[in-house]
Amino acid sequence: MTKVKKYTLNFENEEDFDVFGISSPFADYRLAWELNAILSIQLGKVNETLELIDKKSKQTNAFSYYSFFDEENLTRFYLIKNKQNNRYVSSESHMMDYFLFIKDNLTIDLEKFINDLRKINGIVAVFELQSEKFEFAEYLT
């Protein structure tokens, strides 16, 4: 009698997304408008909020955000203001005013994208960030 072999399949449920930190004095609606104009997208305010649990205080905090789904390239864009109601989306990156998430990016050249962002008059700085620090991004819809 031969020994039965067992195989285990492990699936990584990791979302593919790029994260950019943006420093800008603009209000969120104004920055969304500028991004729409320069990048030819249509970010719109989402009626629901993103609810995150603060690791230190264990409180649930709600954050509003903007979203756009590019049907042609099957790519999603999210713009979140880092500080809302005296709470931070990411306290480790408290110097960033906004985070721009791009999910399922298969077509955008990131270098050109960053250069396009830097051309916007109200953007002071743009930084490419590590997506591992933003586990909550998988909950953006």
N, C-alpha and C positions, 0 to 999 in steps of 0.2 A: 504494500500500500504506500503510495507516494504522499508526501506531506503537502497539504493544501497551502498555496501561497496567498497571502493577503496583500492587497494593494490599497493604499490610502490616497485619495485625491484631495489635495489641498488647493482651495481657490482663494486667491487674494481678492478681497472685495475693496480694493483700494481705488479711489477715484483719481482720475488724471486731471490735474488742474495746475495752472500757473498763478502765482500771486505777485502782485506789485504793490509796494507801499508808495503812496503819493503824499507829498507835502504841498498843501494849497490853502490859501486863506478863503477860497470860495465857499459859499454855502453848498450843501449837497445838491440841491436842484440846479444851481448854476454850473457846478462841475459836471453833472450829468448832461446838461445841455451842451456844454463845450465838447465833451467826449462824443456825444451824438453827432455833432457837426464835423469834427475832425476825422472820426473813425467810421463814419457812415453806418452807425448803429442806432437803435432806438431804445435806450434805457428808459424805463418807466418805473415809478414808485410802486412797490408791491404792497397790497392791502394787509397782508399778514406780516408778523414780525418774526425775527429770528430770536429764539429764546436760548440763552446760554447760561450755564451754571458757573458762577464764580468759584474758582478752586479754593480760594482762601475763606471767603465768607459763606460759601455754600448757598448763596442766594441766586434765584433765577432772575436774569436781567433780559429785557426785551429790546431788540435793536431793529430799527427800520432799515430798509435797503432798497436798491434799485436793481432791476433785472432786465435782461433782453436775451431772447433765444434766436439765434441765426439759423433759420430753417435750411438755408442753402448748404451751409457747412456743418450743421448739427453741433454748433458751439454755443455755449451759454456764457453770458457776461453778468457779473454781479459787482455792484459798487456799494460799499458799506463805510459809513463814517465811523472812525475809530472811537471817538468820545461822544457818547449820547447820554443825557441825563446824569452827568457826573460819573459815568461808568465807562470802562474801556472794553472794546471787543478783544483786544490783545494788550494787556498791560505791559508785556515785555517790549512791545513796539510802540510805546506811548508817544514817541516823537513823530510817528506817522499820523497824518490827519485822516487819510482814507486808505482803504484796501480795495484793489480791483482784482477780482478773481475771474479767470477764464477756464471754464471746464471743457474738457474734450477737444482741446485745440489740436487740430491736425493740419491746418492750412496757414496759420499766421506766423510770419517770420518775427521772432521775438525781438531781435535787434532793431529791425525797422519799426516795430510796434512801439518800443521804448523811445526811439527817436521821435516818432509822431507825437507821443505823449509829451515829450519835453518841448515840443514846438507850441504847445498850448500856452497862451499868454499868462494865465493864472496859476500854472503849475510851477512850483519852485524847484522840486526835485522828484525823481522817480527811482525806485530801488526794486530790483528783482529779489524776492524773498523766498525762503525755503518753505515749500508747501507742507512739510511734516509738522510745522508748528501750528497749523490751522486744521486740527482734526474736525472741527465743527463744519468745515466747508462741505462735507458730504451731506449735510442736512439742508443745504440751500436748494430750493426748488424753483 
